[in-house]
Amino acid sequence: MKSKLIPLIGSIIGIVFTALLLSRLDFPRIKDAFLKVNLLYLPIIIAFTLLAYAFRALRLKVLLKSAKPSSFFLSYVNIHTGNFYNHILPGKAGELFRIYHLNKSGLTKSASIAILLAERSFDVISMIVLFAINFFVFKTGFKLDVFKSMLFVSFFVFIILILILSYFKKAFLIKALRGIFFFLSEKIKAKIDNTIDKFSKGLHILKSPVDMLICLMLSFVIIAIFSFPVYLSGASLGIGYGYEQSYFILAYILLSFLLPSPPGNIGAFEYFFVLALVHLGYNKPESLFTAALFFHISQFIAAIGVGIFFVPKGLFKNRKALNTLKN
């Protein structure tokens, strides 16, 4: 029952965000906007997406070095495996397939989980730094009131604090969270403790400061490359936001991936994309939605159309092993 709950919640979230977005749109205008899309941008967007996948694979190879040295090809297949299944199954099932793929390659399940957590940690750190550069250096303005601005900044500061404490002061962080959430049951507190412990192992999987620095630099490159498809999606419709503003839009899109989701994060992906552009001051929702959908279609092509050639055969059929891993 529990294994079916997250996909169900993800589907509901997707329906809610889709309904919220579509309720504010004029469908004839969406059709007109689609007719204006410059399809020549599509192969370029897919090429940049696949390039970002390659750099993600290179970072994964560095992460794996501390646990089990592996080839670039194995890492690239693992990235495609996750993206492929995340786009056809709900509830971020692709991450389970990635763990199972690494486990089949000779890595323990706990080490596989730790490595994927480290990967996500570097994503968060690089996104925060690039967002800060975008805000303070490029001075990208966005329409948020004082309360929302403070809430937005507080969220990122909180994430950075959690990352720092989980790496250097795990015991202190666990004790502090237990104090803050004193009203929760012991069972829930134990789950929080376990989550922090796994998160910490993910960061500690890299024992070499040089490897950590390499992974951080690669994370900046990944975000920088992946911002090009975001920028080009707007350019395909003549929406004039700059490349540097793509960091801001990408930050919003990544926030949508924190939620349980339907396949490919349908609904939430488009909603957060449009929301970012609205906060940047753009006010043509039909064009914004079309840009979001065009970008999302390109991601489906890269994840499924290209990914199908890399995903190991028979992986999906081994349901027993995957259910054991999920539990």
N, C-alpha and C positions, 0 to 999 in steps of 0.2 A: 504493500500500500504506500509506504513511504517513498519507494523508488518511483512511483507514478505521480506523486504529489508535486514535485518540482517541475516536471514537464507540463503538468496541468496548470500550475501557477504561471509558468512562462507563457503558455498559450493565452491565458486570460489577460496577462499584461500586454501581450502583443495586440489582442483585440481591442483593449481599452485605449491604448495609444493610437492605434489606427483610427478608431472611432472619433477620438478627440481631434485628430488632425483632419480627417475627411469632413467633419462637421463644419469646418471653417473654410472649406474650399469650394470653388465654383468649377464644376467638372468640364464645361465647355472651354473654359480658360486653360485648364490642364491640357486638354487636347491641342489647343493652339500652341501652348508652350512646348509640347513634345515635337510638334512639327518644326519648331525653330531650333531644335537640338542639332548641333554639328557633330554628326556621327564619326567624323575623322578623328575626334578626340578619344574615341573608345579604345582602339588598339594601343594608343599611347598610355592611357590610364591603366590598362591591364599590364602593359610592360613595366610601368613603375611599381605596380602592386607586386608583380613577380620578382622584381629586383629587391623590394623590401623583404619578401619571403626568403630570398637568398641570404640577405644580411642577418635575418632572424636565425637562419640555419647555421650561419657562421658563429653567431653568439651562442647558440645551443651547443655547438661543437666545443667551444671554450668552456662552457659550463660542465659539459660531460667529462672533460679532461681530468677533473679532480676526482671523479668517481669511476669512470671507465672510458678510456680513450676510444674514440670512434671516428668514422669517416665523415666527411662533409655530406656525402650522399645519404647516409643514414639519417643525419640531422635534417636534411632537406625533405626526405620522405616523411619524417615525423611531423614537420611543420605542415606539410600538405595533408597528412592524415587528420590532424586536428581541425584544420580549416574545412576540409571536405565534409566531415561528419557534423561539425557545428552548423553547416549550412543545409543539412538534410534531416537532422534530428533535433528535437527540442532539449532544453535544459543543459546546454553546454556539454553535451555528450561527447563532443570531440576531444575534450581534455581527458576523459576516461580512455578513449582509444589511443591517445598519445602515451599515456602511462603504460597501458597494456603493450603497446608497440615497443617501448623502451625496456619493459620487463622481459619481453620475448627476445630482446637483443642481449640479454645477460645482466641487466641492471635490476637491483632489488626494487620492490614496489615503494618502500619508504624513501629510497634515494631518488626514484623517479618523481615522486610527489614533491620532494624537497627541491629538485632542480626546476620543476615547473613553477614552484612558488618563487624561487630566486628570479626566474625569467620575468614573472609578473612584477616583482619588486623593482627590477631595473626599468620596466616599462613605466611604472608609476613615478619613479625618481626622475627619469628623463623628461616625462611629460610635464611634471611640475616645474622643472628648471626651464624648459623651453617656453612654457606658458608665462613664467616670470619674465623671461627675456622679451617675449612678445608684448607684455603689459608695460614693463618699465623702460625698455630700450626703444622698441618701435612705437610705444605709447598708443596701442590699439584701444580705442574707446569703445565702451559698450554700455547699453542702457540698462543699468541696474540701480535701484534706489540704495540708500545708505545701508539699510538693514540687510538686503540681499547681498550687497558687496561684502559686508563684514562676514556674512554667513559663508559666502564663496571662499574668501581668503582663509577663514577659520578651518574650513574643511581641508584645504591643502596643507595648512600648518599642522593640523591634527594627523594627517597621513604621514608627513615627514617625521613628526615626533614618534609615531608608532614604529616607523621603520628604524629610527635611530635607537630607540629603547629596546626593540626586539633583538637588535644585533648586539648591543653593548650591555644592556641591563634587563635581561629577560626576566629574572626573578623579581626585580623591582616592578616591572610592568605588570606582571601577573598579580602581584600583591596590590598594586594601585587599582587595577581593574576590578579586583574582588571587592576593594573598598568602595569604589564608585557604584558598583552594581550589587551592593550588599543585600538588596531586596529580592534578588533572583534565587531560585532554588539551587541546591548544591549540584544537581545534575547539570543544569545549564552552565554554572560556573566551571564545572569540570570540562565541559565542551569548549568553553572559552580558553581555559588553560591549555587544552590539547591543540587548539587552533594556533595559539601564540607559539607553542612549542614547535609545531610543524613549520610555521612561518619562519621562526628563528633558524631551524635546521636548513631551510631553503637559502637563507642568507649566508649561513656558516659553511655551506657546501663549497664555497670558494675560499680556500685557505691562503691563496696567493694574492697579495695586494695588486700585483701586476695584472693578474687575470681579472680582478674586480674592475680595475681601471679600463682594461680592454673592453669588458662587457658594458661598462657605462658609456664609453665612447661609441661602441657599436649601437647602443640603444638610442643615442642622439642621432646617429646616422639613419637608423630605421624610422624614427619619427619624422626626421627631415625629408626622407624620401617619400614616406607615406603621405606627407602633406601635399605633395605635388598632385596626386589624383584628386584630393579634395579641392585644390585650387583649379585644376583643369575641368572639373565637373561644373563649376560655376562659369568658367570661361566658355564652355560649350554652349551656354545659353546667353552669354554676354553679360552675366552678373559680375559687377566690377570689384569684388573684394580681392585684396592683395594676397600674395603668397604667405606673408607673415601672419595674416588673419586666419589662415588655414590651421595654424597651431591651436588657436582658440576653438575653432569648429571641431577639430579632431579631439580636443579635450572633452567637449560635450559628447561626442560620439562614444568615446571610451567610457564615459559615465554610464551610458546606456548598456554597456556590456557588463556592468556590475549587477544588473538585474537578471533574475531567471528569465529565459527567453524562449520564444518559438524558434523554429529553424531559421537560421540566418539573421536572427534578431529583427525579423520583419515587424514593422510598426514602431517600435521604440527607436530603431536606427533612424528612420525618417523624421520622427518627432523631434529628437534631440538635434538633428542636423538643422532642421528649420528653426528650432528654438534658438540655437546659437546665432543664426543669421538675423533673426528678429532682434536679439540683444545687441547685434552689431549695427542695427539701424535700418535694415532692409525690410521693406514692407509690401512686397508682392508675393503673397503666400503660394500662389499657384506656380510661379516660376521657381521659387525656393524649393517647393515640394518636388518639382520635376528634376531639379538639379540633384536633390537627395536621392530620388529614385534612380536616376541615371547612374549616379555613383554606386548605388547599391547593386544595380544590375551588373556593373563591371566587376564587383567583388564576387558575385555569384559565378560569373564566367570564369574568373581566375581560380576560385576555390573548387568548383565542380567540373567545369569544362576542361581545365588543365589538371586539376588535382586527381581526376579519375585515372590518369596515366601513371601516377606515383603511389597511390594507396595500395598497400599490400593486399593481395587476393586472399579471401577466406577470413579476414580479420573480423568482419561483421558477423559471420556465421557462428563464431565461438561465443555464444551467448552465456554459457555457463561460467566461463572464465571472467567475462566482463561483469556479470552479476556478482561474482565473488569479490571482484575488485571494487565495485560500487559499494557493497556492504562494508 
